[in-house]
């Protein structure tokens, strides 16, 4: 199984499962769309090695800079300021990845189409999005008012199909915990509210592993 350096990432397991499913290895070209702080970018760079390449793409120049700083030790990482709706790379890649991105965009299908267009024929697109309202703190549903569609994960397989992708696998996974621990810490970071001793079920993260038709 692929080993990722994402020890504090509570959604690490579905990412590992997805990358194992498609056989990510040294020498691959990848793009991390909506790279944010660059955690996944660095994890991908460590797998593809110096013979590979990872494009860290984000529409926010500050996030782009954060990703570049996080990946400073990896010469195979190239940070780009670009919106997912306008994704255009200097070469075709083997994998286009996004997580917690489509919930914030106006047209998720357009972004998925641009991701599909960025990969080689038969290449991979992996998207991971939450169903926020299915999360619970002490039995109370979660919400994320700042997202355009906090439950976009519930539509993710259909969105991938509408983007012309061939779905190879799709599933949902939700970390859970009670009291102090990584699940509670993650929720506190996400919402600014400490769940204390309450039981927490984080929003299920829907993963779609798809291919661009040959």
C-alpha positions in Angstrom: 0.0 0.0 0.0 1.1 3.6 -0.8 2.6 5.3 2.2 1.6 9.0 2.5 3.2 11.6 4.8 -0.1 12.9 5.9 0.0 11.8 9.5 -2.4 14.5 10.8 -4.9 14.3 8.0 -8.1 12.6 9.2 -9.2 12.0 5.6 -5.9 10.3 4.8 -7.3 6.8 4.4 -9.7 7.5 1.5 -6.8 9.3 -0.3 -4.5 6.4 0.2 -7.2 4.0 -1.1 -7.8 6.1 -4.2 -4.1 6.4 -5.1 -3.6 2.7 -4.5 -6.5 2.0 -6.8 -4.9 3.8 -9.7 -1.4 2.6 -9.1 0.4 6.0 -8.7 4.1 5.5 -8.9 7.4 7.2 -9.7 7.7 9.2 -12.9 4.0 10.2 -13.0 2.8 13.8 -13.9 0.1 15.1 -11.6 -1.9 18.2 -10.9 -3.4 19.1 -7.5 -6.2 21.5 -8.3 -7.1 23.8 -5.4 -3.8 22.8 -3.7 -4.4 25.0 -0.6 -1.6 24.6 1.9 0.1 22.0 -0.3 -0.2 18.9 2.0 -1.4 16.6 -0.8 0.9 18.2 -3.3 3.9 17.2 -1.1 2.5 13.7 -0.6 2.2 13.3 -4.4 5.7 14.7 -5.0 7.2 12.2 -2.6 5.6 9.3 -4.5 6.3 10.4 -8.1 9.9 11.3 -7.2 12.3 13.6 -9.1 11.5 11.9 -12.4 7.9 12.9 -12.0 6.2 16.3 -11.8 3.4 17.8 -9.7 1.6 21.0 -10.5 0.1 22.8 -7.5 -2.7 24.9 -8.8 -4.8 27.4 -6.8 -6.8 30.5 -7.7 -5.6 32.3 -4.5 -2.0 33.6 -4.9 -1.5 33.3 -1.1 -2.5 29.6 -1.2 -0.2 29.1 -4.2 2.7 30.6 -2.3 1.9 28.4 0.7 1.9 25.3 -1.5 5.2 26.4 -3.0 6.7 26.9 0.4 5.5 23.5 1.7 7.0 21.9 -1.4 10.3 23.9 -1.3 12.4 20.7 -0.9 10.8 19.1 -4.0 12.1 20.4 -7.3 9.5 18.5 -9.2 6.7 20.7 -7.8 5.6 23.7 -9.9 3.1 26.1 -8.3 0.6 28.0 -10.5 -2.0 30.6 -9.8 -5.0 29.5 -11.8 -8.7 28.8 -11.3 -10.0 25.3 -11.8 -12.5 26.6 -14.4 -9.5 27.8 -16.4 -7.1 24.9 -15.8 -4.5 24.8 -18.6 -1.1 23.0 -18.2 2.0 23.0 -20.4 1.7 19.2 -20.7 -0.8 16.3 -20.3 -0.7 14.7 -16.9 -1.4 11.2 -15.7 -3.5 12.3 -12.7 -5.7 15.3 -11.9 -6.7 15.5 -8.3 -9.0 17.8 -6.2 -10.3 17.7 -2.7 -12.7 20.2 -1.0 -12.7 22.3 -4.2 -15.9 21.6 -6.0 -18.0 22.7 -3.0 -16.7 26.2 -3.5 -17.0 26.7 -7.3 -19.9 27.9 -9.4 -19.8 25.1 -12.0 -18.4 21.8 -10.7 -18.9 20.1 -14.0 -16.8 22.7 -15.9 -14.0 22.2 -13.4 -14.2 18.4 -13.8 -14.2 18.8 -17.6 -11.0 21.0 -17.4 -9.4 18.3 -15.2 -10.4 15.6 -17.7 -8.9 17.7 -20.5 -5.6 18.1 -18.5 -4.9 14.4 -18.4 -3.7 12.1 -21.1 -6.1 9.8 -22.9 -6.9 7.0 -20.4 -5.5 9.2 -17.6 -7.0 9.5 -14.1 -9.2 12.1 -12.4 -9.8 11.7 -8.6 -12.2 14.0 -6.8 -13.1 14.0 -3.1 -15.9 16.1 -1.8 -18.0 16.1 1.5 -21.6 15.7 2.3 -21.4 18.2 5.1 -24.9 18.0 6.5 -24.4 14.2 7.1 -21.7 15.1 9.7 -22.7 15.2 13.4 -21.6 16.8 16.6 -23.5 15.3 19.6 -26.2 14.3 17.1 -26.6 17.8 15.6 -26.0 18.1 11.8 -23.1 20.2 10.6 -23.3 23.1 8.2 -20.8 25.2 6.2 -22.4 28.5 5.3 -19.3 29.7 3.4 -19.5 26.9 0.8 -21.6 27.3 -2.4 -22.7 23.6 -2.1 -21.6 22.0 1.2 -23.3 18.7 0.2 -21.8 18.5 -3.3 -20.3 15.1 -2.5 -23.8 13.6 -2.7 -23.8 14.6 -6.4 -20.2 13.8 -7.2 -20.6 10.6 -9.2 -23.3 12.2 -11.4 -21.1 15.3 -11.9 -18.2 13.1 -13.0 -20.4 11.3 -15.4 -21.8 14.6 -16.8 -18.2 15.8 -17.3 -17.7 12.8 -19.7 -15.5 10.7 -17.3 -15.7 6.9 -16.9 -16.2 6.1 -13.2 -14.0 3.2 -12.1 -14.9 3.4 -8.4 -16.8 5.6 -5.9 -17.4 5.4 -2.2 -18.0 7.5 1.0 -16.0 7.4 4.2 -16.4 9.4 7.5 -13.9 9.5 10.4 -15.5 9.5 13.8 -14.4 10.0 17.4 -15.3 11.2 20.9 -13.5 13.4 23.3 -9.9 14.7 22.6 -8.2 13.5 19.5 -7.6 14.2 15.8 -11.2 14.2 14.8 -12.2 16.8 17.4 -9.1 18.8 16.6 -9.9 18.8 12.9 -13.5 19.9 13.6 -12.2 22.7 15.8 -9.8 23.9 13.1 -12.6 23.7 10.5 -15.4 25.5 12.4 -13.6 27.3 15.3 -15.8 25.4 17.8 -14.3 22.9 20.2 -16.6 19.8 20.4 -15.4 19.1 23.9 -16.5 15.6 25.0 -19.3 15.3 22.4 -19.3 12.4 19.9 -18.2 13.6 16.4 -18.9 12.1 13.0 -17.1 14.2 10.4 -18.8 14.7 7.0 -18.6 11.7 4.8 -16.0 12.3 2.1 -17.2 11.0 -1.3 -14.3 9.8 -3.5 -14.7 9.3 -7.2 -11.9 7.5 -9.1 -12.5 8.1 -12.9 -10.7 7.9 -16.2 -10.7 10.0 -19.3 -12.0 7.8 -22.1 -9.3 6.6 -24.4 
